[in-house]
Amino acid sequence: MGSSKIPAAVNTRAAAVHELELRLGHRFNDRVLLERALTHASVGDGASKADDNEVLEFLGDRVLGLIVAEALVERHPEASEGELAPRLNGLVSRETCARIARTIDVGPALRMSASATKIGARDKGSVLAGACEALIAAVYLDGGLDAARRVFLPIWRDAFADYGADRRRDAKTALQEWAQGHAKPLPKYEVMSRSGPDHAPTFIVQVSVEGYAPAQAQGNTRQDAEKAAARLLLEREESTPKGAT
């Protein structure tokens, strides 16, 4: 009698899915939801179209936004909308979701076509971010909002710490998020002058945000001058009482 062997890749992925479920700490009642959350759109490229995770990704993005917004308000009850918005944007960004997906090792559990795997899609940021959001939706649909909070807020703990205080982050990043939180376009940087010898130049850079007075600072590199100018503008505006001119 012949024996049918299960391909090694199938066993490897099954083990990865099992380990991922353990890391999440959520036992799915509906296994179809978990499988769908981990199914990349490339699987449908063949003769049979499988349900992929794109719709779950859409839903998960909204669920994540809600639970993170709730957590921010709870952690920072005195913060203004302008202070909370940039933190929310950072915490739910595609970059953060991709980083979280790598932390919990989503890549090996993904179901995708051989061609997509061959070109490295399993470790592509956009693919991982989408799968992370789809997993959030799957947990939400399987166990409700409380389950989504219970599973994902602890996983996001380090990200919350990173966005705990703007001062701990690069000044240009902090200013960009501050501008976005105030519904303004991105800051603009302009080199006003460059002086000194080539081996020790001095740059003066001006940064401006629409609706606010610009700020200037100097540095030995353009990047240092931009950071210093961003810090000056941010510190000035955050120390200005609301309504003051």
Secondary structure as UniProt FT lines:
FT   HELIX           8..24
FT   HELIX           31..37
FT   HELIX           41..45
FT   HELIX           54..75
FT   TURN            77..78
FT   HELIX           81..91
FT   HELIX           94..103
FT   TURN            104..105
FT   HELIX           107..109
FT   HELIX           114..118
FT   TURN            119..120
FT   HELIX           121..123
FT   HELIX           125..143
FT   HELIX           145..155
FT   HELIX           157..162
FT   HELIX           166..168
FT   HELIX           171..181
FT   TURN            182..183
FT   STRAND          188..195
FT   TURN            198..199
FT   STRAND          202..208
FT   TURN            210..211
FT   STRAND          215..219
FT   HELIX           222..239
FT   TURN            242..243
//
